[in-house]
Amino acid sequence: SMLNLTLTARVLRSMGFMSIFTASGMAEALELFMKSPGIQLVLTDLDLGEGDGFELSRKLRGTVAEPPTGSHHHSPSDWPVIIGLSGAAEQDVAEQCAQAGMNAILSKPVPRGLQQ
């Protein structure tokens, strides 16, 4: 939701992250990723409405299709850390995240201790 997106961006800015790009869906996130070299971290909700965070992660990792021409993220060393956000961070969800190429999963809301 837009509220979650706004709150997450606010928390990240309070932690010192200043270059934050937000996308409202998978297509917009993929387009932004292809056009923006240097992205080091991707936070994705597992439920994007249009597709899901698992599919987005697979596409970002290039396991579904090769990166399109013009992408700045061609090799694993160029790939960002991908963290899934879920309301239910159970073991099976964590395994699905790992299989989709995510580095980690955080349950929502993000615990206050991790915000510091």
Buried (B, 14 or more C-beta within 10 A) or exposed (E): EEEEBEBBBEBBEEEEEEEEEEBEEBEBBBEBBBEEEEBEEBBBBBEBEEBBBBBBBBBBBBEEEEBEEEBEBEEEEBBBEBBBBBEEBEEEBBEBBBEBBBBEBBBBEBEEEEEE
